[in-house]
């Protein structure tokens, strides 16, 4: 799983119970005709996995934008793990249109959201209450949504997001 976060800027969003198409439509993405990413700005790859979809957005951050994660989580749950080239990090967890908990994975003791401490029991299980990292944040997202990052590199669908 850690190869997703090696030397790159990426936003990975886990959405329980949605298809790739539904998730991209909720993000207002234009769905591309092919399944091979072409390097277009705003491109996002959707991987259908057992139980939902995982969205990989190179050099993007849409999954951390409140209006986007709120739309993705309506009627379900969604979690995003983000890192950029400056090593800025962010974790967002939302359920049924409400941003529950947010924090920076490298500083998990400073949390926000409607229920900032709700994830603490899970965070403690991962030994990340006061010291975390991106891999632990991804493990937390997977535990909360029940979804696992795919091993394959061919997405189910590719879309292009509007500017956020």
N, C-alpha and C positions, 0 to 999 in steps of 0.2 A: 504494500500500500504506500510506503513512503516514497516510491519513485514518482508519484504524482506531484510531490512537493519538492523535488530536487531541482535546484538551480533554475527556478522558473517563477513567473507570476501567474497565479491561477486562482480561480474561485470554483470550488466543488460544492454543489448543492444536492442534497438528498431529499427526495420528495416521496413520501409513502402514498401508495394507492393510485398514482396517476400514470397514464401512458406517456410516452415521449411526446406525442402530438399534443395532448392536453397541456402538459407542462410548458411546452414552447408557446402554445397559444395564450396561456395565462401570462406569459412574459411579453406578449405582443411581438414575438419573433416572427420573421418571415421565414417559412420553412423552405429550405433549399431542395432542389430536385434530386441531388445525389447524396450519398452517405459518407463521402470523403471530404473532410475539411479542406478548404482551399486557401486558408490564410487571410480571408476577408476580415476587415475590422468589424468587431462586434459579433464574431462567429461564436457559436455555442454548440457543443456536441451533446446529444441526449442518448444515454445508454439505458435501455429497458433492462431491469434486473428483476429477480423474483421479489414481488411485493411493491414495486414502484419504479422510479426512474432516478438516475443520477446524471446531473448536468455538469459538464466540464467547460469552463469558460477561460481560455488562455488570455492573459493580460486583461482580465475583466473583473468586475465587482458587482454585477447586477444582483446576485443573490444576497448581497449585504444591504441593498437598498430597501428601506421599510416597505414602500408601496409594492415592491416586487415580491418580497418574502411573504407579505400579508396575502397577496393574491394566490401565490403558490400553496399556502397552507390552509386556505379556506376548505373546511370539511375534512382536513387531514393534518399532517405534521410535516414540517420541513426544517432542515438544518443546513447551514452554509459554513464552510471553512475557507478562509481567504488569506492569501499572502501575496505581496507585490515585490518588485525588484529591490525596494528599499527595506525589505523584511518587515513592513507593516503587516500586522496580522489582525484578523477579526473572526469571531464566531457568533453566529446568530441562530437561535432556535425559536420557531413559531408554531403555534397550534391554532387551528380554526380561525385564522385571521388576526391573531394576537401575537405580538413579539413578546415571548416569555422571558428569555434570558439572552444577554449579549455580553461578550467580554473579549479581551485580547488574549489569545492562547498563551503568549509568553508572560502575561500578567493576569492570571485568572482570578486573583483575589479582588479585582476591581470590576464588579459586574453591574449591568443595567438591565432594563426591560421591565415589563409589568410585574414579574416575579423573579427578581434577580437571584434569589437563593434557592429556587426550586430544584435546580440541577445539582445542588451540593452533594446529596448522597451518591449520585453517579460519579461526580467528579472525585469524590473521596475514594471510591472503588478504583479509580484510575490513577490515584495518587497525584491529582492535579488541582487540589483546592488552592494552593498558594504557588505552586510551580508547575507550569505546563509547557506544552510544545505543540506543534502542528500535528504530529502523529497522534498524540493523546486526544487532541481536539477532533481529529477524524474518527478515532475510536469512539469518542463520545457521540458524535453525529450518527455513526452506524448503530450504536446501542439504542439511541433514542428513536431512530426510524426503522430499525430492523433491516436496513439495506447495506449491502457490501459493495465496495468498488469492484468493477469488473476487471478481469485479467486481459480481456481482448481490447484491441485498440480501434476496432471498427464500430462506430456508433450506429444506433438504430436510425436516428435522424440527425440532421444538422440544420441549424437555423441561424439567422442573423438578427441580432437584437437592435432595437432602436437606440439612439444615444440616451444614456442615463446620466 
